Amino acid sequence: MHRHRELCERAVDPLEIAAGLEAHGVTDRTAARFRHRDVFSLAEEMYARVPRGDGAPGHPAAPDAPRARADWALLTLLPGALCAATVAALHLTHAPARPIAAAVGVLAVALALRAALARGPLGPKNRTPTGPAPHASGSRAWTCWLVAYALLGDGLLRAALAGGPDGPPTGAADSPWPLATAPVLALTLACAPAAWSAHLFAVRAHRRLTASRGLEEYAASVRPLLIGTFALFLGALTALLTLCGAVLGEPAAYAQTVTLGALLLLARLLSTHGFTHAPALVLTATATAEVTATATVFAGRLPGCGFLATPVETMVDAWGPGSVPALACGAAALTLLIHATRTLTRASAHAPGDRPC
């Protein structure tokens, strides 16, 4: 009680104390040393025994649930709108002006994404006292690489296996190194469904926080909610991908795009709730796998090194160039989903106050 006195004095209900104890590593086994069956029972006694100030509420008050706001709702639509304008410019302009249109469009979409991810349900809710987590910059860099690979990677891999590429991508449909604009357009348009899915998860998790009577009960009620919102986003992304592929006349590339979208959503959800270490590691490993797969194809051209390209050539011959990012992103998304079902279902992930990353 002395060690956690400040937590108990500002807590509005026993579950907030239980969440704080859980965040500090107190388990049911620790609670058993104090003759309590679980952490929640220990938190109830601490809530009852520690006096609070005169301004404390007489009855437990529900934590404020996040509310939808017009500013972040509009910001989440901006990346998709700017990306659609960029794709239209690439289709309407000719060779001399096309690189300029692409550069301006990429810069505009990047700034819009940064603004959309800075606030709202996809923005950071809790920061450490010294500022953002040190993993944030690395995660952003690898995220940019993964999106760039979705745009250029399949065409580059196909051209490399054919002995090219002989030059940079031109953006033309008949180019030997074509751009996959439909997946990137679908991913930017999916920024809005991702924000609303995260908002839905946060609101429902806060409601469960006030209704639950124990940490295990809370985790059991939030786990299907997390899976449901995750599936809702994947459904919206699939629908957007189908629409973009039909409008642009390009292959939808479902496997690699849906797995990439799942990976980015889970990484953002974990980072938003303060768990930045695992997403940074997984994003780094995924991007490294894609870089390595592409590099082995070029390394296989060296004398006596043809065996280096054999695994990638075999995979591409069997399932196409999209199998490389689909396998890398799928394994990474599954890893983060398992991690999220263990971390985002804790009461400490949704309780007020800072949380360790």
TIZALUM-791042 format. One record per residue: residue in one letter; x, y, z of N, C-alpha, C, CB in turn. Coordinates in steps of 0.001 Angstrom, whole numbers, plus 500000, padded with zeros to 6 digits. Atoms other than C-alpha are relative to their C-alpha. Glycine has a CB too. Layout:
AXYZXYZXYZXYZ ...
END
This chain:
M500837498799500000500000500000500000500868501247500000499055500008501216 H499111498844500009502893502364500683500614500201498623501100499838501048 R499363499898501312504524501589497356499038500537498946500534498641499568 H500989499603501012501306502144495373498980500984500570499278498765499448 R500938499107499338499756504813497583499449501058499039500673500674501189 E500463498965500933499611507461494858498962499437499032501189500589499214 L500976500639500881497819505035492536498661499826500704500522498643499520 C501247500231499271495271504204495215499269501305500297500281499257501300 E500648498735499639494638507835496136499276500644498826501025500965500551 R500654499371501156493779508922492603499078499043499252501045500538499045 A500858500970500686491913505743491610498530500317500252500322498564500465 V501437499765499867488191506071490971499244498709500264499457500668498747 D500635501274499677487434502365491384501079498936500177498987499584498895 P498988501041499774489176499106492394500626499466498721499391498861500755 L499446500546501227489604498005488777501145500857499479498918499877498945 E498884499154500418491825501006488075501255499657500796499646501490500175 I498855500432499194494054499926490970500507498655499495499618499906501502 A499595501311500511494047496349489647500761500139498689498775499097499803 A499299499784501269495059497596486216501393500562500238499199500947499095 G498689499451499683497881499646487713500930498967500602499859501159500941 L499178501066499434499112496699489768500464499031498924499228499249501080 E499647500901501089499015494504486688501100500599499131498769499684499150 A498976499335500810501051497075484748501358499983500690499588501438499703 H498745500034499245503680496972487534500459498574500288499843500760501305 G499533501372499874503968493177487326499425499210501144501432500000500128 V500634500730498903501731492174490243499068498951499402499218500969500957 T500803501100500521500158488770489489499146499404501106500895498920499375 D500824500685499001497651486504491213500862499274501017499049499014499325 R499096500668499055500582484631492750500518500999501031501185499339499250 T499582498964499050501808487898494269498873500312500975500432501280499257 A501144499710499129498293488597495581499787498901501028498734500183499171 A500174501103499053498225485144497202500906500154501206500272498668499319 R499112499755498857501168486211499408499350500925501012501328500596499530 F500719499086499090498826488837500878498612499449500345499865501408499360 R501223500711499631496060486250501440498796500486499190499725500170501493 H501087499652500909493964487279498427499997499023498833500138501463499496 R500115501017501052492660484975495705500533500491498656498548499574499846 D499521499472501276493610487326492820500335501476500173498940499800498874 V499593498599499957494817490824491962498812500906500262500682500399498699 F501163499140499814491306492266491850499544500025501455498860499539499107 S500368500032498582490529491115495391500967500850500828499986498546500522 L499019499166499311493779492720496582499729501478499736501427499633499557 A500271498607500345492877495934494717498779500526500749499794500145498491 E501189499566499267489464496047496413500345500388501434498941498896499997 E499606499652498636491065495997499863500824501282500015500795498852500639 M499187498784500048493610498647498876499134501220499738501080499883498922 Y500903498883500277490828500830497479499219500389501258499028499637498857 A500792499726498796488894500493500723500845500583501127499323498729500478 R499179499620498854491833501101503077500757501303499811500968498916500297 V499236498770500224493638504021501424499035501179499913500864499898498703 P500894498839500068491947507373502137500293500855498774500130500848501266 R499878499084501119491310509754499240499613501396500440499135499543498821 G500269498608499669491006513516499189498517500291500059500656500910498998 D501409499627499885487794515374499893499337500145498641499864501293500773 G500583499810501319487362516005496174499772498704499258500871500887499187 A500182501270500688487293512307495357498530499668499919500763498878500706 P501406500325500140483967511001494071499576498956501010499707499518498600 G500512500944499022481796509102496483499761498627499419498737500515500592 H500248501278500656481036506385493946500981499845498851498531499900499496 P499077500201501112483258504808491326499484500667498743500224498516499749 A500372499318501233483238506885488188500589499261498811500474501469500017 A499542500686501202483496505351484781501048500840499292498822499700499057 P499019499242500759486592506336482821499373500540498726501220499134499672 D500556499370501188485870508667479959500364499171498770500512501457499856 A499769500730501243485449506721476738500370500984498898498751499174499600 P499633499107501095487085508211473654498798500273499107501149499403499176 R501123499602500838484660510094471443500478500326498591499271501207500610 A499679499678501392484565510500467699499991501511499821498997499324499021 R499898498574500264485629513941466525500102500226498510501207500615500727 A500039499718501439485157515583463159501393500206499436499144501229499722 D498678499687500556488804516650462845500753498736499601500826500797501010 W499264501204500371490357513172462984499225499160498996500316499171501236 A500776500743500992487478511672461013500290500500498585498499500114500303 L499681499437501313488200514055458133501457499743499623499714501504499983 L498592500242500290491962513598458445500243498586499491500836500250501237 T499802501374500458491637509839457966499544499808498555499253499034500908 L500431500075501397489895510457454624500991500672499057498630500637499843 L499108499215500841492620512794453382501059499158499274500680501042500837 P498991500786500743495363510199452568499424499282498790500642498982500918 G500607500706501119493010508173450394499625500940498867498780499246500463 A500377499036501039491734511261448575501224500488499233499260501194500620 L498787499536500671495261512518447846500654498882499180500994500545501031 C499438501115500757496419509066446765499194499764498723500028498720500862 A500830500146501194493455508795444379500327501090498982498507500049500373 A499625498922500916494380512203442930501353499732499366500024501341500732 T498682500312500551497989511063442510499921498914498937500945499568501109 V500161501071500983496961507865440730499363500540498726499148498855500580 A500617499393501183494708509884438425501001500836499214498810500866500409 A498988499190500687497590512254437672500988499122499247500748500887501002 L499071500898500691499862509319436808499393499442498718500409498852500920 H500652500536501179497287508020434347499744501070498937498701499344500391 L500340498932500936496608511420432757501209500714499439499112500991500665 T498802499289500470500139512786432447500856499097499130500825500519501188 H499089500724500871502843511778429977501393499951500630500054500657498604 A498688500310499428506474510797430478500730501190500613500858499403498953 P499207498924499377508077514238431075499424500493501316500114501162499053 A500624499447498794505546515370433697499654498937501038498751500755499627 R500433501053499083504818511991435262500882499888501244499981498677499278 P499194500062498764507828511890437640499720501144500960501468499998499655 I500303498864499135506978515346438941498682499772500725499946501305499185 A501296500283499377503358514358439550500129498921501066498977499570498940 A499809501071499020504511511197441321500678500519501260500824498864499394 A499275499478498837506949513069443577499108500882500856501232500786499555 V500904499120499250504390515718444542498924499180500700499351501046499063 G501039500830499403501751513073445147500491499207501193499446499065498975 V499438500778498884503987510925447331500222500889501216501328499330499584 L499775499080498886504954513932449442498683500391500660500739501253499519 A501297499605499439501320514999449855499368498863500789499051500449498886 V500590501151499296500161511502450825500755499729501299500017498736499100 A499210500231498782503040511117453309499653500999501091501493500077499687 L500371498983499011502171514404455026498591499762500528500102501405499389 A501367500276499560498486513471455118499955498811500947499096499743498799 L499949501157499105499271510088456657500586500369501356500818498878499370 R499396499585498723501475511705459276498992500778500837501263500859499754 A501008499238499267498683514107460198498888499088500512499412501100499111 A501078500902499592496086511310460303500413499107501155499560499145498829 L499520500884498942498265509163462567500451500755501246501137499161499483 A499559499213498851499101512026464927498885500244501004500555501319499536 R501127499762499095495617512312466427498900498993499716499462501445499854 G501088500942500181492458510351466852500330498628500548499649499893498549 P499793501343499437492208506619467619501283499330499541498846499124499645 L498732500561500453495361505861465617501196500783500513500034499954498497 G498931499189499453497386508532467413500455499494501346499564501428500114 P499485500456498704499544507967470494499184500583501146501479500386500158 K500794499551498853497445508120473667500860500257501221498936498976500336 N499146499900498813500223507739476178501437500082499556499790498798500957 R498588499841500279503785508973475983500777499869501296500283501353499320 T499132500050498839506658508407478292500338501421500419501284499186499704 P499674498653499587507776511418480365501053500664499131500457499989501404 T498952499410500817510736511915478023499592500189498554501224499156500062 G500459499804501363508645511963474845499627498691499352501054500696499184 P500406501199500690507803509421472173500968498851500226499865500275498539 A499167501182499831509100505884472376501116499996498973499161498723499883 P498869499980500921512533505385470793499798499119498786501239499578500711 H500218500890501130511131502702468473499169500656498911499329498731500460 A500963499421500926508755505122466710500620500327498652499397501242500595 S499387499606501267511178506472464093500358498792499155501240500841500251 G499679501209500740512389503000463142498768499337499424500729499033500883 S501241500592500493508826501722462833499474500766498796498944499970501107 R500471499206501131507908504615460532500833499725498752500042501491500341 A499138500252501157510921503965458296499690498654499363501471500056500409 W500285501316500561510164500270457905498592499927499443500197498923501050 T501351499942500567506478501003457365500031500608498607499061500810500910 C499846499386501331507434503288454475500590499004499013500893501256500079 W499420501003500888509574500493453048498952498967499581501186499305500685 L501006501017500314506707497963453257498977500524498992499288499542501280 V500949499413500948504326500339451466500669500194498642499457501349500532 A499273499840501259506987501112448856500155498660499283501380500626500255 Y499892501319500623507469497400448268498667499581499404500476498955501021 A501315500315500562503710497007447781499798500691498660498890500407500972 L500126499251501246503995499634445029500966499493498930500241501478500255 L498941500276500972507253498547443373500552498579500064501117500965500200 G499269501233499747508337495199444805499688498870499046499732499551501365 D500341501125500869506409492672442722500532500213498590498487499796499962 G499478499717501336507332494398439464501508499875499934499590501381499564 L498540500112499953510977494638440493500442498552500054500555500754501200 L499620501406499866511126490977441502499773499253498693499211499334501134 R500274500652501273509512489843438260501042500414498937498570500348499522 A499003499528500964511878492025436197501381499442500305500049501525499991 A498691500525499623514899490831438172500146498542499600500223500152501497 L499936501406500379514061487186437554500083499827498482498786499256500545 A499927500047501465513751487986433834501295500588499464498825500737499397 G498725499448500431517222489559433743500095501499500072500273499580498634 G500002498545499918516268493202434296500185500437501444498694500580499423 P500649499033500896515331495786435157501040500828499234499068500934500804 D499101499204500830516832497899432412499930501487500296499692499771498559 G500137498591499667515693501206433880499005500179501116499579500808498783 P500952499745498920513543502859436527498566499817499522500190501411500559 P501406500138500413509760502376436568499495501301499390499114499597501201 T500531498823500695507947504714434210498562500292500363500109499815498511 G501401499811499651504428504247435543499053499612498893499759501414500376 A500852500413501103503134503071432183499517498569500229500753500115498654 A500588501315499780500860500034432116500802498905499313498566499977499507 D499238500997500745503036498257429501501488500016500329499814500216498528 S498604499905499611506299499015431310500497498642500484500189501069501090 P499467501259499459508614496059432076500092499992501527501370499733499417 W500024499894498534508614497325435673498763500810500387501324500674500557 P501242499267499755504954498239436332499828500360501471498811499182499530 L500354499589498647503606500003439398498688499329500408499882501546500096 A501232500588499463501013498254441572499272501086500791500304498739500906 T500656498863499344498854501293442316498744499605500756499655501052498981 A501250500396499337495669499430443309500216499626501471499367498822499260 P499801500315498584497109497927446547500298501227500862501123499010500141 V499658498814499204498596501248447704498795500913500150501166500768499357 L501213499190499901495390503134446891499031499403501012499323500125498629 A500901500649499040493367500568448838500500500177501434499860498504499675 L499450499839498655495730500825451822499803501412500529501476499651500008 T500210498626499541495491504619451965498521500283500246500559500994498978 L501438499848499756491711504503451596499574499284501277499199499463498810 A500339500771498805491656501929454418500426500691501279500633498639499933 C499640499249498797493086504534456808498753500373500798500790501267499627 A501247499648499313489513505603457588499380498791500706498997500590499003 P500496501173499266488203502067458356500897499577501157499843498844499056 A499095500346498899491323501473460453499755500893501214501466500118499547 A500256499077498890490628504582462534498687499677500687499986501445499505 W501295500310499389486986503665463051500036498654500713498895500000498940 S499860501277499302487913500074463945500718500193501334500764498987499125 A499284499720498756490415501347466517499118500761500980501274500797499716 H500908499244499133487816503797467846498950499071500615499312501138499204 L500990500952499493485221501027468157500602499110501077499446499142498859 F499348500853499015487689498815469990500253500750501301501312499459499446 A499715499223498796488678501607472402498724500270500797500680501322499629 V501260499689499307485062502541473205499451498769500695498957500553499012 R500543501225499386483916498967473781500895499489501124499827498903498941 A499093500444498941487034498155475821499807500834501259501459500082499530 H500275499158498837486313501141478106498698499589500683499934501474499587 R501258500444499397482765499924478603500181498702500760498928499829498932 R499719501246499286484010496466479514500772500285501288500795499027499102 L499183499679498836486412498124481956499141500349501207500939501152499681 T500874499626498885483550499499484040499050498876500401499199501232499636 A500965501056499704481381496364483839500642498760500596499258499625498753 S499348501221499546483975493705484674500283500061501497501298499768499224 R499723500103498571484625492463488196501349499346500272498899499215500690 G498693500606499815488054490939487639500813500080498728499862498556500444 L499116499869501148491059490964485360499797498878498992501440500027500455 E500221501106500925490442487513483913498671500148499278500046498668500741 E501296499761500644486799488349483265500108501086498942498945500389501040 Y499832498919500972487853491563481531500730499501498756500766501177500630 A499244500514501143490413489800479316499133499091499137501246499242500478 A500862500912500756487873487144478332498947500758499202499321499009500941 S501018499234500719485347489822477308500596500864498890499232500875500971 V499384499121500991487822491969475344500608499202498852501070500869500656 R499340500780501047489478489157473388499123499827498757500389498637500542 P500829500072501212486488488490471054499741501358499376498684499345500316 L500166498651500537486056492253470701501190500363499112499847501028501145 L498814499726500802489646492571469444499972499222498686501261499654500788 I500059500816501210489221489696466987498920500523499060499734498524500353 G501093499511500834485910491127465776500339501286499270498780500212500837 T499628498748500656487240494624465092501103499772498973500452501033501037 F498948500341500959490290493119463389499388499406498728501007499006500628 A500657500595501161488058491029461117499186501042499238499098498840500433 L500761498936500658485878494080460423500897500837499096499323500897501042 F499071499227500822488889496018459175500441499200498777501222500422500825 L499571500808501139490055493130456986498907499917498948500395498597500457 G501100500003500957486601492965455412499916501303499226498692499743500712 A500036498702500676486648496697454671501172500144499035500019501141501026 L498835499917500881490171496477453219499812499133498760501269499577500750 T500240500876501145489185493550451002499025500631499016499468498648500468 A500971499340500872486181495459449675500646501169499252498790500494500819 L499320498879500657488311498542448956500988499503498949500728500865501037 L499031500555500945490932496398447242499294499498498741500803498856500657 T500781500450501158488305494816445006499553501177499155498782499191500453 L500448498813500723486939498239444092501148500669499247499364500993500966 C498855499345500645490377499729443354500513499186498825501127500220501008 G499542500838501099491412496759441244499079500076498796500122498571500457 A500955499916501107488220496976439179500068501358499304498580499744500506 V499972498664500596488451500747438667501281500218499208499865501072501081 L498714499771500658492154500752437752500364498925498986501081500091501027 G499692501077500929492056497523435772501274499264500329500091500535498627 E498789500679499558494860495970437832499627498771500822500898500955500821 P500247501123499084495160492663439698499851500504501437501148498963499913 A500274499522498638493797493064443209501112499644500981498689499425500497 A498906500422499113496742491217444834499515499867501441501170501001499929 Y500634500118498690494629490105447777500962499514501081498823499062499914 A499196500633498943497155487943449631500988500974500613500749498792499448 Q498970499119499441500014490423449962499421501289500560501029500328498945 T500553498727499524497795493495450422499235499824501301499084500611498942 V500774500221498769495450492057453046500916499669501163498976498872499802 T499074500315498906498325490595455063500782501239500422500970498880499581 L499306498763499647500183493910454867499084500933500788500513500705498737 G500943499167499251497081495804455981499784499492501412498673500067499278 A500157500571498661496605493405458885501210500296500870499777498493499914 L498770499723499252500234493842459920500061501455500444501229499662499151 L499920498575499656500066497648459799498965500381501045499813500859498752 L501031499671498999496792497792461760500413499508501380498639499383499606 L499615500544498697498047495509464538501186500757500583500338498511499879 A498857499233499511501343497374464759499557501356500518501043500174498896 R500469498681499559499488500678465032499185499897501279499164500665498906 L500789500174498783497040499387467646500906499796501211499041498813499851 L499088500243498887499857498097469818500774501260500357500968498868499660 S499248498776499725501873501304469447499114501059500633500624500541498717 T500925499020499452498818503428470197499768499781501484498682499950499258 H500247500317498593498302501637473505501283499861500805499200498728500107 G498766499930499225501947501984474511500943498839499834499673500122501402 F499137501172500172503411498652473356500734500152498662499166498653500049 T499299499654501239505989499813470797501143499059499655500530501390500098 H498803500812500246508807497296471164499722498868499018500528499425501311 A500307501134500870507175494253469548499677500441498572498833499210500569 P500220499568501384505786496164466516501271500424499289499025501132499972 A498756499577500639509197497703465869500834498803499567500809500885500946 L499228501190500351510900494300465936499375499249498830500117499076501205 V500675500772501046508284492626463751500054500730498667498543499723500390 L499909499241501245508209495431461175501414499943499422499584501457500233 T498615500095500463512007495367461002500288498639499389500963500267501150 A499768501351500519512063491604460527499282499794498667499534498947501020 T500752500171501247509382491757457810500674500725498850498566500505500164 A499324499244501053511100494490455834501341499369499641500205501452500435 T498717500655500258514443492707456207499819498747499148500690499640501321 A500271501197500796512914489505454817499741500368498540498797499233500576 E500262499582501370511648491375451745501276500490499316498938501096499976 V498735499531500561514997493090451226500902498820499655500710500945500983 T499127501157500218516843489791451565499541499181498799500039499117501252 A500518500782501126514545487999449118500344500655498674498487499827500118 T499664499291501244515089490684446475501498499992499752499489501444500048 A498543499949500164518829490885447122500566498665499540500662500413501306 T499475501306500408519312487131446692499848499775498498499291498883500766 V500182500147501448517936487363443145501151500669499258498646500605499551 F498879499312500648520575489939442188501337499335500347500026501481500414 A498756500679499621523274488097444147500184498709499232500017499714501492 G499901501241500758522452484943442207500600500172498622498660499386499872 R499373499761501305523801486604439064501523499938500066499570501350499458 L498547500083499861527337486501440447500489498597499659500429500383501427 P499480501327500358529532483647439234500041499064501206501401500127499398 G499990501008498951528998480536441326499005500237501115501343499912500576 C500961499674498928526182482111443393498550499795499567500191501444500451 G501360500210500488523162480948441415499090499332501009500032499183498761 F500815500699499006522018478802444337499295500971500942500863499039500803 L500612499041499085521230481967446335498592500394499551500876501244500117 A501296499585500520518309482814444068499015498848499865500177500662498670 T500872501161500221516886479274443942498741500016500873500774498726500264 P501243500002499205514470479575446926498968501002499496500315500301501452 V500940498989500468512924482807445634499450499626498630500671501377499946 E500462500418501324512771481506442040498966498893500112501179499534499142 T500952501103499815511020478348443217498661500508500515500569498957500969 M501232499445499435508501480327445267499224500807498959500322500880501212 V500661499175501013507781482773442441499422499133498891500983501025499412 D500521500894501037507394479971439885498735499291500463501059498969499605 A501158500745499489504894478218442146498807500898500298500384499245501253 W501124499168499527502832481116443521500043501439499499499979500012501503 G499925498639500506503956484295441767500836500887500906498611500580499848 P499148499101499194506020487280442991499317500521501259500440501175499161 G500694499528498802503318488276445460500112499063501183498566500218499693 S499881500954498897504045485159447509501058500429501005500331498615499466 V498935499573499083507189486754448982499458500969501055501153500662499214 P500553499131498950505455489718450712498827499371500740499560501312499399 A501130500638499312502376487606451460500491499098501128499149499186499005 L499465500882498968504457485056453364500626500799501134501030499044499402 A499331499205498966506540487683455177498983500763500848500996500983499360 C500983499202499256503606489924456124499000499118500739499257500941499052 G500938500899499323501320486996456949500568499446501290499618498859499086 A499370500512498774503777485479459421500144501099501041501377499394499687 A499843498885499063504431488904460951498658500395500613500631501210499291 A501318499640499481500715489699461255499495498972501005499003500140498855 L500411501043499060500039486351462925500742500143501324500248498607499401 T499217499795498774502850487018465403499446501158500820501473500260499659 L500531498846499272501466490451466295498583499746500501500019501238499111 L501357500303499534497913489097466528500053499191501293499208499229498916 I499852500782498758499009486523469121500464500912501138501011498825499802 H499507499073498979500915489246470974498891500962500444501212500794499463 A501070499050499670497923491615470809498928499354500870499367500553498722 T501006500666499175495534489029472271500467499822501438499648498650499405 R499467500102498643497831488879475308500180501359500660501319499269499981 T499698498688499424498570492593475748498803500958499954501175500621499270 L501113499060500135495559494539474441498746499537500726499684500215498544 T501134500466499196493184492412476523500234500222501491499739498520499733 R499751499679498600494769493577479771499279501290500376501514500127500270 A500631498765499534492974496167481837501000501142500036499386499800501385 S498991498950499931496261498050482189500233500651498657501294499446500527 A499826499397501322496290498658478420498952501063499720499945498932498923 H501090499056500252493082500701478673499712500896501193498749499250499622 A500213499155498831493305502243482129500662501352499792500546499323501271 P499365498682500135494127505957482462501424499956500498499213501069500763 G498623499881499553497766506958482875500964499394499013500171499352501342 D498961500497500891501064506145481225500219498526500235501305500770500195 R499700501441499937502006502558480446501380499768499428498937499157499227 P498703500296500561505363501019479786499867499497498580500728498986500851 C500047500450501386506194500353476139500609498615499857500726500990499094 
END
